[in-house]
Amino acid sequence: MEKTKREAEQELNRKLAEWAECFREDQLPDFTQSLDDCFKWLVPKVYSTIQVEDICFGKENGEDYCHILWWTGKPKTDSYGCGVYEGRSDNPVLALCLAIEKIINKETQ
């Protein structure tokens, strides 16, 4: 049986909470719906995990995106030493969460 969108978001919330070490099952932040929670718990962890150059949001073809630009430590590459973690969704908060999930996945490889 396929997960509903909300079930997938709740699973992502748990993953993000565990990574940010802010999980209490009775008061789990709703990261996929709250930019305040993301900037309180997740963004500081992102900055302590990678060398962030910028976090930017935009809209393209009706879809929200979030780009987390970071220094790769590899000068003279095609991207001038920057990498991008990108999240895309129908809302900017979820796009940020999906970009952060890519950082988590890269860490755990």
N, C-alpha and C positions, 0 to 999 in steps of 0.2 A: 504494500500500500504506500502511495506517495505522500510525502509530508505536505501539509498546507503551508502557505507562505508564513503564517504566524508561528507555526511549529518550527520552521527552519530558522526564523528570527530568534526564537527562544533558545534554540540550540546554539546559535551564534552568540547570544548574550552570555550563556554559561561559559563558552569557550573564552570569550573576551574577559569575563570576570575572573576566571581562573588565571589567565595570563597576567592580568593587572593585580592579582592577589587582593581582590576586594570582594570576594564572594562570601555571602551569607544567604543561604537559600531563602530565608524568610524576608530578606530585603535586597534581592538581586536588582542592581540598576538595570534600567531598560535602555541599554545603549543604542539600540536600533531606532529608538524613538526620541531620545533626549540628547541634544547637542551639549547641554550643560553637563550631563553625566560623562559624555565622551571626553570633554575638555578637563573635567575634574580628575578622572581616573586613567583614561587611555592615552591621551596625548602626552602627558608627562612621561609615561612609560615608553612611548615611541621615541621621545627625545633622549631618553637614557639608553635606548637600545641601538639606535643608528644615528649617524651624523645628519640630522635633518637640515636641509637647505630651505625648504618652504613647504607649506601645506596649502593647497589652493583648491577652490571649488569652481565649478562651471556647469554649463548646460550645453548639450550638443544633441541635435536632432531630437529634442524633447526629452532627453535623458540627462539626469544629474550625474556628475562625476566628481571624484575627489582624486587629486594627485598628491602623493607624498614624495617630494623630491629629496634625494639624499646623496651625500658624497660617497662614491664608491672607493676612493683611494687609488683609482687608476687613471691618472691624467693622460691626456692625448687619446682618449677613446672617441668614438663617434659622438657620444653624448657629453663630451668635455668633462668627464669624471663624475657625472651625475647619473643616478638611476631613478626610476619612477615605479612606485607601487600605486596601482590604479584600482579604484572601485567604481562601479557604475550601478545605478539603481534608479527607481522612480522617486527617490527622495535623497537629499544630500546627506542626511545623517546616516542612513544605511550605506550610502556610497563610502563614507568615511570608515565605517565599520568593516566593510568588505576590503578596503585598501589595507587596513590594519590586520585583518585576517591573513592577508598575503605575507605580511611581515612575520606573523606567528608561524605560518606554514614554512617559510624559508628558514626560520630558526630551528624548527624541529626536523628538518631534513637530515 
